[in-house]
Amino acid sequence: MKIAVQLYSVRDCINSADDFMKALEEVKAMGYDGVEFAGYHGVDAATIRAKLDELGLVPVGTHMGINDYLPENIEKTVEFNKVLGCLYCGVGGAAHDTVEDCEYAAKTLAYGAEKLGVPTYYHNHTEEFTPLENGKIGMQIFAEHTYLEVDTYWSHCAGVDNYNFIMENKDRICLLHVKDGLDRKPLSLGDGDCDIAKVVKAAKDAGIEWLVVENDDPVPNGLEDVKRSIAYLKTLVG
């Protein structure tokens, strides 16, 4: 099992292209095996890829906008990822209030996967576990057409049993966001009430290769937060 970090977690430490490249060095030094992107800070794909190769970091995934997977934009997305080489490409969210919203986003991602040649995924918040007008939850609809990146803190906040959900959907899950918090406020891993050990057990039992650390609101800053989180997570991963 390998550990990546969603670079959105360290956005407060990135104010320039140089900061972005330095952040890659920092997370590698902490022991991360890979990264998931949330923007590229104006750096071209070839430069990022060269830095990843130099450091030995895997580009696990990326959060882009749903419009990046539309027919009129997909060529640019394909060309960028052909160089960057992410294992998976996804979105951090999209309109999901109705069945039609979910189907539109899911089918757009499926189209993107066809053109990209890599699996695409949808990352949830809490609302995707609320039943829609047809009785299904949004995550069910996404799983019918594309893959899932389950954010296990937001699913926890929605009252979901993470172990059961992961095992029931293991064939449609490509990545797991490992996150912690209290009262819907994200915290470093081990500081909240999400059962991280149960999430790790589910990942092992389901054969999910990558865990992705994320904190939406790190304290005192992103780099210090994700350093604490990987230290905690490694005690569970073994």
FIKOLZA-1660 file (N, C-alpha, C; in steps of 0.1 Angstrom, whole numbers, plus 5000, padded with zeros to 4 digits):
% residues 238
   i   px   py   pz ch aa at
   1 5008 4988 5000  A  M  N
   1 5000 5000 5000  A  M CA
   1 5009 5012 5000  A  M  C
   2 5005 5022 4992  A  K  N
   2 5013 5034 4990  A  K CA
   2 5005 5047 4995  A  K  C
   3 5012 5057 4998  A  I  N
   3 5006 5069 5004  A  I CA
   3 5010 5081 4995  A  I  C
   4 5000 5088 4991  A  A  N
   4 5001 5101 4983  A  A CA
   4 4995 5112 4991  A  A  C
   5 4998 5124 4987  A  V  N
   5 4992 5136 4993  A  V CA
   5 4985 5144 4982  A  V  C
   6 4973 5149 4986  A  Q  N
   6 4966 5158 4977  A  Q CA
   6 4972 5172 4980  A  Q  C
   7 4978 5178 4969  A  L  N
   7 4986 5190 4971  A  L CA
   7 4977 5202 4974  A  L  C
   8 4964 5201 4973  A  Y  N
   8 4956 5211 4978  A  Y CA
   8 4958 5214 4993  A  Y  C
   9 4963 5204 5000  A  S  N
   9 4965 5205 5014  A  S CA
   9 4977 5214 5018  A  S  C
  10 4986 5217 5008  A  V  N
  10 4997 5225 5011  A  V CA
  10 4996 5238 5002  A  V  C
  11 4985 5242 4998  A  R  N
  11 4983 5253 4989  A  R CA
  11 4987 5266 4996  A  R  C
  12 4986 5267 5009  A  D  N
  12 4990 5279 5017  A  D CA
  12 5005 5281 5016  A  D  C
  13 5012 5271 5013  A  C  N
  13 5027 5272 5012  A  C CA
  13 5032 5274 4998  A  C  C
  14 5022 5276 4988  A  I  N
  14 5026 5277 4974  A  I CA
  14 5021 5291 4969  A  I  C
  15 5030 5300 4966  A  N  N
  15 5027 5313 4961  A  N CA
  15 5033 5315 4947  A  N  C
  16 5041 5305 4942  A  S  N
  16 5048 5307 4930  A  S CA
  16 5051 5294 4924  A  S  C
  17 5056 5294 4911  A  A  N
  17 5060 5281 4905  A  A CA
  17 5072 5275 4913  A  A  C
  18 5081 5283 4918  A  D  N
  18 5092 5278 4926  A  D CA
  18 5087 5271 4939  A  D  C
  19 5077 5278 4945  A  D  N
  19 5072 5272 4957  A  D CA
  19 5066 5258 4954  A  D  C
  20 5059 5257 4943  A  F  N
  20 5053 5245 4939  A  F CA
  20 5063 5233 4937  A  F  C
  21 5074 5236 4931  A  M  N
  21 5084 5226 4929  A  M CA
  21 5091 5223 4942  A  M  C
  22 5092 5233 4951  A  K  N
  22 5098 5231 4964  A  K CA
  22 5089 5222 4973  A  K  C
  23 5076 5224 4971  A  A  N
  23 5066 5216 4979  A  A CA
  23 5067 5201 4975  A  A  C
  24 5070 5198 4962  A  L  N
  24 5072 5185 4958  A  L CA
  24 5084 5178 4965  A  L  C
  25 5094 5186 4966  A  E  N
  25 5106 5181 4973  A  E CA
  25 5103 5179 4988  A  E  C
  26 5095 5188 4994  A  E  N
  26 5092 5186 5008  A  E CA
  26 5084 5174 5011  A  E  C
  27 5074 5171 5003  A  V  N
  27 5065 5160 5006  A  V CA
  27 5072 5147 5003  A  V  C
  28 5081 5147 4993  A  K  N
  28 5090 5135 4991  A  K CA
  28 5098 5132 5003  A  K  C
  29 5104 5143 5009  A  A  N
  29 5113 5141 5021  A  A CA
  29 5105 5136 5033  A  A  C
  30 5092 5138 5033  A  M  N
  30 5083 5133 5044  A  M CA
  30 5080 5118 5043  A  M  C
  31 5083 5113 5031  A  G  N
  31 5080 5099 5029  A  G CA
  31 5068 5096 5020  A  G  C
  32 5062 5106 5014  A  Y  N
  32 5051 5103 5005  A  Y CA
  32 5057 5096 4992  A  Y  C
  33 5048 5087 4987  A  D  N
  33 5052 5080 4975  A  D CA
  33 5047 5086 4962  A  D  C
  34 5036 5095 4964  A  G  N
  34 5030 5101 4952  A  G CA
  34 5023 5113 4956  A  G  C
  35 5018 5120 4945  A  V  N
  35 5010 5132 4947  A  V CA
  35 4997 5132 4939  A  V  C
  36 4988 5139 4943  A  E  N
  36 4975 5142 4936  A  E CA
  36 4975 5157 4934  A  E  C
  37 4973 5161 4922  A  F  N
  37 4973 5176 4919  A  F CA
  37 4959 5182 4921  A  F  C
  38 4960 5195 4923  A  A  N
  38 4948 5204 4923  A  A CA
  38 4952 5217 4917  A  A  C
  39 4956 5216 4904  A  G  N
  39 4962 5228 4898  A  G CA
  39 4977 5226 4896  A  G  C
  40 4983 5234 4887  A  Y  N
  40 4997 5232 4884  A  Y CA
  40 5005 5245 4885  A  Y  C
  41 4999 5256 4890  A  H  N
  41 5006 5268 4894  A  H CA
  41 5014 5273 4882  A  H  C
  42 5009 5272 4870  A  G  N
  42 5016 5278 4859  A  G CA
  42 5028 5270 4853  A  G  C
  43 5030 5258 4859  A  V  N
  43 5042 5250 4855  A  V CA
  43 5037 5240 4844  A  V  C
  44 5045 5239 4833  A  D  N
  44 5041 5230 4822  A  D CA
  44 5043 5216 4826  A  D  C
  45 5036 5207 4819  A  A  N
  45 5036 5193 4822  A  A CA
  45 5050 5186 4822  A  A  C
  46 5058 5190 4812  A  A  N
  46 5071 5184 4811  A  A CA
  46 5080 5187 4822  A  A  C
  47 5079 5200 4827  A  T  N
  47 5088 5204 4839  A  T CA
  47 5083 5197 4851  A  T  C
  48 5070 5195 4853  A  I  N
  48 5065 5188 4865  A  I CA
  48 5070 5173 4864  A  I  C
  49 5068 5167 4852  A  R  N
  49 5071 5153 4851  A  R CA
  49 5086 5151 4854  A  R  C
  50 5094 5160 4849  A  A  N
  50 5109 5158 4851  A  A CA
  50 5112 5159 4866  A  A  C
  51 5105 5168 4873  A  K  N
  51 5108 5169 4888  A  K CA
  51 5103 5157 4895  A  K  C
  52 5091 5152 4891  A  L  N
  52 5086 5139 4897  A  L CA
  52 5096 5128 4895  A  L  C
  53 5101 5127 4883  A  D  N
  53 5110 5116 4880  A  D CA
  53 5123 5117 4888  A  D  C
  54 5128 5130 4890  A  E  N
  54 5140 5132 4897  A  E CA
  54 5138 5128 4912  A  E  C
  55 5126 5131 4917  A  L  N
  55 5123 5128 4931  A  L CA
  55 5118 5114 4934  A  L  C
  56 5113 5107 4924  A  G  N
  56 5108 5094 4926  A  G CA
  56 5093 5095 4931  A  G  C
  57 5086 5105 4927  A  L  N
  57 5072 5106 4931  A  L CA
  57 5063 5102 4919  A  L  C
  58 5052 5095 4923  A  V  N
  58 5042 5090 4913  A  V CA
  58 5031 5101 4912  A  V  C
  59 5028 5105 4899  A  P  N
  59 5016 5113 4898  A  P CA
  59 5003 5105 4898  A  P  C
  60 4998 5103 4909  A  V  N
  60 4987 5094 4911  A  V CA
  60 4974 5099 4905  A  V  C
  61 4971 5111 4907  A  G  N
  61 4958 5117 4902  A  G CA
  61 4958 5132 4901  A  G  C
  62 4947 5137 4896  A  T  N
  62 4945 5152 4895  A  T CA
  62 4931 5155 4896  A  T  C
  63 4928 5166 4903  A  H  N
  63 4915 5172 4903  A  H CA
  63 4914 5183 4893  A  H  C
  64 4906 5182 4883  A  M  N
  64 4903 5192 4873  A  M CA
  64 4889 5196 4874  A  M  C
  65 4885 5205 4866  A  G  N
  65 4870 5209 4865  A  G CA
  65 4863 5199 4856  A  G  C
  66 4850 5197 4858  A  I  N
  66 4843 5188 4849  A  I CA
  66 4843 5193 4834  A  I  C
  67 4844 5206 4832  A  N  N
  67 4845 5211 4818  A  N CA
  67 4857 5207 4811  A  N  C
  68 4868 5203 4818  A  D  N
  68 4880 5199 4812  A  D CA
  68 4878 5186 4805  A  D  C
  69 4867 5179 4808  A  Y  N
  69 4865 5166 4801  A  Y CA
  69 4854 5166 4790  A  Y  C
  70 4850 5178 4787  A  L  N
  70 4840 5180 4776  A  L CA
  70 4847 5179 4763  A  L  C
  71 4839 5176 4752  A  P  N
  71 4845 5174 4739  A  P CA
  71 4854 5186 4734  A  P  C
  72 4849 5198 4737  A  E  N
  72 4856 5209 4732  A  E CA
  72 4869 5212 4740  A  E  C
  73 4871 5206 4751  A  N  N
  73 4883 5208 4759  A  N CA
  73 4892 5195 4761  A  N  C
  74 4887 5184 4757  A  I  N
  74 4894 5171 4761  A  I CA
  74 4907 5170 4754  A  I  C
  75 4909 5176 4742  A  E  N
  75 4922 5174 4735  A  E CA
  75 4933 5181 4744  A  E  C
  76 4930 5193 4749  A  K  N
  76 4940 5199 4757  A  K CA
  76 4943 5191 4770  A  K  C
  77 4933 5185 4776  A  T  N
  77 4935 5177 4788  A  T CA
  77 4943 5165 4785  A  T  C
  78 4940 5158 4773  A  V  N
  78 4947 5146 4769  A  V CA
  78 4962 5150 4767  A  V  C
  79 4965 5161 4760  A  E  N
  79 4979 5164 4757  A  E CA
  79 4987 5167 4770  A  E  C
  80 4980 5174 4779  A  F  N
  80 4987 5177 4792  A  F CA
  80 4990 5164 4799  A  F  C
  81 4980 5155 4800  A  N  N
  81 4983 5143 4808  A  N CA
  81 4991 5133 4801  A  N  C
  82 4992 5133 4788  A  K  N
  82 5001 5124 4780  A  K CA
  82 5015 5127 4785  A  K  C
  83 5018 5139 4788  A  V  N
  83 5032 5142 4793  A  V CA
  83 5033 5140 4808  A  V  C
  84 5023 5145 4816  A  L  N
  84 5024 5144 4830  A  L CA
  84 5023 5129 4835  A  L  C
  85 5014 5122 4829  A  G  N
  85 5013 5107 4831  A  G CA
  85 5006 5104 4844  A  G  C
  86 4995 5111 4848  A  C  N
  86 4987 5107 4860  A  C CA
  86 4981 5093 4858  A  C  C
  87 4981 5085 4868  A  L  N
  87 4975 5072 4867  A  L CA
  87 4960 5073 4866  A  L  C
  88 4954 5083 4872  A  Y  N
  88 4940 5085 4871  A  Y CA
  88 4938 5100 4870  A  Y  C
  89 4926 5104 4864  A  C  N
  89 4922 5118 4863  A  C CA
  89 4908 5119 4869  A  C  C
  90 4906 5130 4876  A  G  N
  90 4892 5131 4882  A  G CA
  90 4888 5146 4884  A  G  C
  91 4878 5147 4892  A  V  N
  91 4872 5160 4896  A  V CA
  91 4871 5160 4911  A  V  C
  92 4872 5172 4917  A  G  N
  92 4870 5173 4932  A  G CA
  92 4855 5175 4935  A  G  C
  93 4847 5175 4925  A  G  N
  93 4832 5177 4927  A  G CA
  93 4826 5182 4915  A  G  C
  94 4813 5181 4914  A  A  N
  94 4805 5187 4903  A  A CA
  94 4791 5188 4907  A  A  C
  95 4783 5194 4900  A  A  N
  95 4768 5195 4903  A  A CA
  95 4763 5181 4905  A  A  C
  96 4755 5180 4917  A  H  N
  96 4751 5166 4920  A  H CA
  96 4737 5166 4928  A  H  C
  97 4730 5177 4926  A  D  N
  97 4717 5179 4934  A  D CA
  97 4706 5170 4928  A  D  C
  98 4707 5166 4915  A  T  N
  98 4696 5158 4909  A  T CA
  98 4702 5146 4902  A  T  C
  99 4694 5137 4899  A  V  N
  99 4698 5125 4891  A  V CA
  99 4704 5130 4878  A  V  C
 100 4698 5140 4872  A  E  N
 100 4704 5145 4859  A  E CA
 100 4717 5151 4861  A  E  C
 101 4719 5158 4872  A  D  N
 101 4733 5164 4874  A  D CA
 101 4743 5153 4875  A  D  C
 102 4740 5143 4883  A  C  N
 102 4750 5132 4886  A  C CA
 102 4752 5124 4873  A  C  C
 103 4742 5122 4865  A  E  N
 103 4744 5114 4853  A  E CA
 103 4752 5122 4843  A  E  C
 104 4750 5135 4842  A  Y  N
 104 4758 5144 4833  A  Y CA
 104 4773 5143 4837  A  Y  C
 105 4776 5145 4850  A  A  N
 105 4790 5145 4854  A  A CA
 105 4796 5132 4852  A  A  C
 106 4789 5121 4856  A  A  N
 106 4794 5108 4854  A  A CA
 106 4797 5104 4840  A  A  C
 107 4788 5107 4831  A  K  N
 107 4790 5104 4817  A  K CA
 107 4801 5113 4811  A  K  C
 108 4802 5125 4815  A  T  N
 108 4813 5134 4811  A  T CA
 108 4826 5128 4815  A  T  C
 109 4827 5123 4827  A  L  N
 109 4840 5116 4831  A  L CA
 109 4842 5104 4823  A  L  C
 110 4832 5096 4821  A  A  N
 110 4834 5084 4813  A  A CA
 110 4839 5087 4799  A  A  C
 111 4834 5098 4793  A  Y  N
 111 4839 5102 4780  A  Y CA
 111 4853 5106 4781  A  Y  C
 112 4857 5113 4792  A  G  N
 112 4871 5117 4794  A  G CA
 112 4880 5105 4795  A  G  C
 113 4875 5094 4802  A  A  N
 113 4883 5082 4803  A  A CA
 113 4886 5076 4790  A  A  C
 114 4876 5076 4781  A  E  N
 114 4877 5070 4768  A  E CA
 114 4888 5077 4760  A  E  C
 115 4888 5090 4761  A  K  N
 115 4898 5098 4753  A  K CA
 115 4912 5098 4760  A  K  C
 116 4912 5098 4773  A  L  N
 116 4925 5099 4780  A  L CA
 116 4932 5085 4780  A  L  C
 117 4925 5075 4780  A  G  N
 117 4931 5062 4781  A  G CA
 117 4935 5058 4795  A  G  C
 118 4930 5065 4805  A  V  N
 118 4932 5062 4820  A  V CA
 118 4918 5063 4827  A  V  C
 119 4916 5056 4838  A  P  N
 119 4904 5058 4845  A  P CA
 119 4901 5072 4850  A  P  C
 120 4889 5076 4850  A  T  N
 120 4885 5089 4856  A  T CA
 120 4877 5086 4869  A  T  C
 121 4877 5096 4878  A  Y  N
 121 4870 5094 4891  A  Y CA
 121 4863 5107 4896  A  Y  C
 122 4853 5104 4904  A  Y  N
 122 4846 5115 4911  A  Y CA
 122 4849 5115 4926  A  Y  C
 123 4852 5126 4931  A  H  N
 123 4855 5128 4946  A  H CA
 123 4843 5134 4953  A  H  C
 124 4839 5127 4963  A  N  N
 124 4827 5131 4970  A  N CA
 124 4829 5141 4981  A  N  C
 125 4817 5148 4985  A  H  N
 125 4816 5155 4998  A  H CA
 125 4805 5147 5005  A  H  C
 126 4797 5154 5014  A  T  N
 126 4787 5146 5021  A  T CA
 126 4774 5145 5013  A  T  C
 127 4771 5154 5005  A  E  N
 127 4758 5155 4999  A  E CA
 127 4756 5143 4989  A  E  C
 128 4766 5138 4983  A  E  N
 128 4765 5127 4974  A  E CA
 128 4760 5114 4980  A  E  C
 129 4758 5114 4993  A  F  N
 129 4752 5102 5000  A  F CA
 129 4738 5105 5004  A  F  C
 130 4732 5116 5000  A  T  N
 130 4718 5119 5003  A  T CA
 130 4709 5113 4992  A  T  C
 131 4699 5106 4995  A  P  N
 131 4690 5100 4985  A  P CA
 131 4685 5110 4975  A  P  C
 132 4685 5108 4963  A  L  N
 132 4679 5117 4953  A  L CA
 132 4665 5113 4949  A  L  C
 133 4659 5119 4939  A  E  N
 133 4645 5117 4937  A  E CA
 133 4641 5103 4932  A  E  C
 134 4651 5095 4927  A  N  N
 134 4649 5081 4923  A  N CA
 134 4652 5071 4934  A  N  C
 135 4656 5077 4946  A  G  N
 135 4660 5068 4957  A  G CA
 135 4674 5064 4958  A  G  C
 136 4682 5067 4947  A  K  N
 136 4696 5064 4947  A  K CA
 136 4704 5075 4953  A  K  C
 137 4716 5072 4958  A  I  N
 137 4725 5083 4962  A  I CA
 137 4734 5086 4950  A  I  C
 138 4739 5098 4950  A  G  N
 138 4747 5102 4939  A  G CA
 138 4759 5093 4937  A  G  C
 139 4765 5088 4947  A  M  N
 139 4777 5079 4945  A  M CA
 139 4773 5066 4938  A  M  C
 140 4761 5062 4939  A  Q  N
 140 4757 5050 4931  A  Q CA
 140 4757 5053 4916  A  Q  C
 141 4752 5065 4913  A  I  N
 141 4751 5069 4899  A  I CA
 141 4765 5071 4893  A  I  C
 142 4774 5077 4901  A  F  N
 142 4787 5079 4896  A  F CA
 142 4794 5065 4894  A  F  C
 143 4792 5056 4903  A  A  N
 143 4798 5043 4902  A  A CA
 143 4793 5035 4890  A  A  C
 144 4781 5039 4885  A  E  N
 144 4776 5032 4873  A  E CA
 144 4783 5035 4860  A  E  C
 145 4790 5047 4860  A  H  N
 145 4796 5052 4848  A  H CA
 145 4811 5054 4849  A  H  C
 146 4816 5057 4861  A  T  N
 146 4830 5061 4862  A  T CA
 146 4835 5055 4876  A  T  C
 147 4847 5059 4880  A  Y  N
 147 4852 5054 4892  A  Y CA
 147 4851 5064 4903  A  Y  C
 148 4853 5060 4915  A  L  N
 148 4852 5068 4927  A  L CA
 148 4865 5070 4934  A  L  C
 149 4866 5082 4939  A  E  N
 149 4876 5085 4949  A  E CA
 149 4869 5089 4962  A  E  C
 150 4868 5079 4971  A  V  N
 150 4860 5081 4983  A  V CA
 150 4867 5090 4993  A  V  C
 151 4862 5101 4996  A  D  N
 151 4867 5110 5007  A  D CA
 151 4861 5104 5020  A  D  C
 152 4869 5097 5028  A  T  N
 152 4864 5089 5039  A  T CA
 152 4860 5098 5051  A  T  C
 153 4864 5110 5051  A  Y  N
 153 4859 5119 5062  A  Y CA
 153 4845 5124 5059  A  Y  C
 154 4843 5129 5046  A  W  N
 154 4830 5134 5043  A  W CA
 154 4820 5123 5042  A  W  C
 155 4824 5111 5039  A  S  N
 155 4814 5100 5039  A  S CA
 155 4811 5097 5054  A  S  C
 156 4821 5097 5063  A  H  N
 156 4819 5096 5077  A  H CA
 156 4809 5106 5082  A  H  C
 157 4811 5119 5078  A  C  N
 157 4802 5129 5082  A  C CA
 157 4787 5127 5077  A  C  C
 158 4786 5119 5066  A  A  N
 158 4773 5116 5061  A  A CA
 158 4767 5104 5068  A  A  C
 159 4774 5098 5078  A  G  N
 159 4769 5087 5085  A  G CA
 159 4771 5074 5078  A  G  C
 160 4780 5073 5069  A  V  N
 160 4783 5061 5062  A  V CA
 160 4793 5052 5070  A  V  C
 161 4791 5039 5069  A  D  N
 161 4801 5030 5075  A  D CA
 161 4811 5028 5064  A  D  C
 162 4823 5034 5066  A  N  N
 162 4833 5034 5055  A  N CA
 162 4838 5020 5052  A  N  C
 163 4839 5011 5061  A  Y  N
 163 4844 4998 5058  A  Y CA
 163 4834 4991 5049  A  Y  C
 164 4821 4991 5052  A  N  N
 164 4811 4985 5044  A  N CA
 164 4810 4991 5030  A  N  C
 165 4810 5004 5030  A  F  N
 165 4809 5011 5017  A  F CA
 165 4821 5008 5007  A  F  C
 166 4833 5008 5013  A  I  N
 166 4845 5005 5005  A  I CA
 166 4844 4991 5000  A  I  C
 167 4840 4982 5009  A  M  N
 167 4840 4967 5004  A  M CA
 167 4829 4965 4994  A  M  C
 168 4818 4972 4995  A  E  N
 168 4807 4970 4986  A  E CA
 168 4810 4976 4972  A  E  C
 169 4819 4986 4972  A  N  N
 169 4822 4993 4959  A  N CA
 169 4836 4991 4955  A  N  C
 170 4843 4981 4961  A  K  N
 170 4858 4980 4958  A  K CA
 170 4862 4980 4944  A  K  C
 171 4853 4974 4935  A  D  N
 171 4857 4973 4921  A  D CA
 171 4855 4987 4914  A  D  C
 172 4849 4997 4920  A  R  N
 172 4847 5010 4914  A  R CA
 172 4855 5021 4921  A  R  C
 173 4863 5017 4931  A  I  N
 173 4871 5027 4938  A  I CA
 173 4886 5026 4933  A  I  C
 174 4891 5037 4929  A  C  N
 174 4905 5038 4925  A  C CA
 174 4914 5044 4935  A  C  C
 175 4909 5054 4943  A  L  N
 175 4917 5060 4953  A  L CA
 175 4908 5063 4965  A  L  C
 176 4915 5064 4977  A  L  N
 176 4908 5067 4989  A  L CA
 176 4914 5080 4995  A  L  C
 177 4906 5090 4998  A  H  N
 177 4911 5102 5005  A  H CA
 177 4910 5098 5020  A  H  C
 178 4921 5099 5027  A  V  N
 178 4922 5096 5041  A  V CA
 178 4922 5110 5048  A  V  C
 179 4912 5113 5056  A  K  N
 179 4910 5126 5062  A  K CA
 179 4904 5124 5075  A  K  C
 180 4907 5133 5084  A  D  N
 180 4901 5133 5098  A  D CA
 180 4895 5146 5101  A  D  C
 181 4887 5147 5112  A  G  N
 181 4882 5159 5116  A  G CA
 181 4872 5157 5128  A  G  C
 182 4867 5169 5132  A  L  N
 182 4856 5169 5143  A  L CA
 182 4846 5179 5138  A  L  C
 183 4833 5176 5140  A  D  N
 183 4822 5185 5137  A  D CA
 183 4824 5192 5123  A  D  C
 184 4828 5184 5113  A  R  N
 184 4829 5188 5099  A  R CA
 184 4841 5198 5097  A  R  C
 185 4850 5199 5107  A  K  N
 185 4862 5207 5106  A  K CA
 185 4874 5197 5104  A  K  C
 186 4880 5197 5092  A  P  N
 186 4891 5188 5090  A  P CA
 186 4903 5190 5099  A  P  C
 187 4910 5179 5104  A  L  N
 187 4921 5180 5113  A  L CA
 187 4932 5170 5107  A  L  C
 188 4943 5171 5113  A  S  N
 188 4954 5161 5110  A  S CA
 188 4949 5147 5113  A  S  C
 189 4954 5137 5106  A  L  N
 189 4950 5123 5109  A  L CA
 189 4953 5119 5123  A  L  C
 190 4943 5113 5130  A  G  N
 190 4945 5109 5144  A  G CA
 190 4940 5119 5154  A  G  C
 191 4936 5131 5149  A  D  N
 191 4931 5142 5158  A  D CA
 191 4916 5143 5158  A  D  C
 192 4909 5135 5150  A  G  N
 192 4895 5136 5149  A  G CA
 192 4888 5124 5153  A  G  C
 193 4875 5122 5148  A  D  N
 193 4867 5111 5152  A  D CA
 193 4865 5101 5141  A  D  C
 194 4871 5103 5129  A  C  N
 194 4870 5093 5118  A  C CA
 194 4878 5081 5121  A  C  C
 195 4873 5069 5119  A  D  N
 195 4880 5057 5122  A  D CA
 195 4890 5054 5111  A  D  C
 196 4901 5060 5112  A  I  N
 196 4911 5058 5102  A  I CA
 196 4916 5044 5101  A  I  C
 197 4917 5037 5113  A  A  N
 197 4922 5023 5112  A  A CA
 197 4912 5015 5105  A  A  C
 198 4900 5017 5106  A  K  N
 198 4889 5010 5098  A  K CA
 198 4890 5012 5083  A  K  C
 199 4894 5025 5080  A  V  N
 199 4895 5028 5066  A  V CA
 199 4907 5021 5060  A  V  C
 200 4918 5021 5067  A  V  N
 200 4930 5014 5063  A  V CA
 200 4928 4999 5061  A  V  C
 201 4920 4993 5071  A  K  N
 201 4917 4979 5070  A  K CA
 201 4909 4976 5058  A  K  C
 202 4899 4985 5055  A  A  N
 202 4891 4983 5043  A  A CA
 202 4899 4984 5030  A  A  C
 203 4909 4993 5030  A  A  N
 203 4917 4995 5018  A  A CA
 203 4925 4982 5016  A  A  C
 204 4931 4976 5027  A  K  N
 204 4939 4964 5026  A  K CA
 204 4930 4953 5021  A  K  C
 205 4918 4951 5027  A  D  N
 205 4909 4940 5024  A  D CA
 205 4904 4941 5010  A  D  C
 206 4902 4954 5005  A  A  N
 206 4897 4956 4991  A  A CA
 206 4908 4956 4981  A  A  C
 207 4920 4956 4985  A  G  N
 207 4931 4956 4975  A  G CA
 207 4934 4970 4969  A  G  C
 208 4930 4980 4976  A  I  N
 208 4932 4994 4971  A  I CA
 208 4947 4998 4973  A  I  C
 209 4953 5002 4963  A  E  N
 209 4968 5004 4963  A  E CA
 209 4972 5018 4969  A  E  C
 210 4964 5028 4967  A  W  N
 210 4968 5042 4970  A  W CA
 210 4958 5048 4980  A  W  C
 211 4964 5053 4991  A  L  N
 211 4957 5062 5001  A  L CA
 211 4962 5076 4998  A  L  C
 212 4953 5085 4998  A  V  N
 212 4957 5099 4996  A  V CA
 212 4953 5108 5008  A  V  C
 213 4964 5114 5014  A  V  N
 213 4961 5122 5026  A  V CA
 213 4957 5136 5021  A  V  C
 214 4947 5141 5028  A  E  N
 214 4942 5155 5025  A  E CA
 214 4937 5162 5037  A  E  C
 215 4939 5175 5038  A  N  N
 215 4933 5183 5048  A  N CA
 215 4929 5196 5042  A  N  C
 216 4917 5199 5042  A  D  N
 216 4911 5212 5035  A  D CA
 216 4916 5224 5043  A  D  C
 217 4918 5223 5056  A  D  N
 217 4921 5235 5064  A  D CA
 217 4932 5232 5074  A  D  C
 218 4944 5231 5069  A  P  N
 218 4955 5226 5078  A  P CA
 218 4960 5237 5087  A  P  C
 219 4965 5232 5099  A  V  N
 219 4970 5241 5110  A  V CA
 219 4983 5235 5115  A  V  C
 220 4993 5243 5117  A  P  N
 220 4995 5258 5114  A  P CA
 220 4997 5261 5100  A  P  C
 221 5001 5251 5092  A  N  N
 221 5002 5252 5078  A  N CA
 221 5002 5239 5071  A  N  C
 222 5001 5239 5058  A  G  N
 222 4999 5226 5051  A  G CA
 222 5010 5216 5052  A  G  C
 223 5023 5221 5051  A  L  N
 223 5034 5212 5051  A  L CA
 223 5036 5205 5065  A  L  C
 224 5034 5213 5075  A  E  N
 224 5035 5207 5089  A  E CA
 224 5023 5197 5091  A  E  C
 225 5012 5201 5086  A  D  N
 225 5000 5192 5088  A  D CA
 225 5002 5179 5081  A  D  C
 226 5006 5179 5069  A  V  N
 226 5007 5166 5061  A  V CA
 226 5019 5158 5066  A  V  C
 227 5028 5164 5073  A  K  N
 227 5039 5157 5079  A  K CA
 227 5034 5149 5091  A  K  C
 228 5026 5155 5099  A  R  N
 228 5020 5148 5111  A  R CA
 228 5011 5137 5106  A  R  C
 229 5004 5140 5095  A  S  N
 229 4994 5130 5091  A  S CA
 229 5001 5117 5085  A  S  C
 230 5012 5119 5078  A  I  N
 230 5018 5107 5072  A  I CA
 230 5025 5099 5083  A  I  C
 231 5030 5106 5093  A  A  N
 231 5036 5099 5105  A  A CA
 231 5026 5090 5112  A  A  C
 232 5014 5095 5113  A  Y  N
 232 5003 5088 5120  A  Y CA
 232 4998 5076 5111  A  Y  C
 233 4997 5079 5098  A  L  N
 233 4991 5069 5089  A  L CA
 233 5001 5057 5087  A  L  C
 234 5014 5060 5088  A  K  N
 234 5023 5049 5087  A  K CA
 234 5023 5039 5098  A  K  C
 235 5018 5044 5110  A  T  N
 235 5017 5035 5121  A  T CA
 235 5005 5025 5119  A  T  C
 236 4996 5028 5110  A  L  N
 236 4985 5019 5107  A  L CA
 236 4987 5011 5094  A  L  C
 237 4994 5017 5085  A  V  N
 237 4997 5009 5072  A  V CA
 237 5007 4998 5074  A  V  C
 238 5017 5001 5083  A  G  N
 238 5027 4991 5085  A  G CA
 238 5038 4990 5074  A  G  C
% end
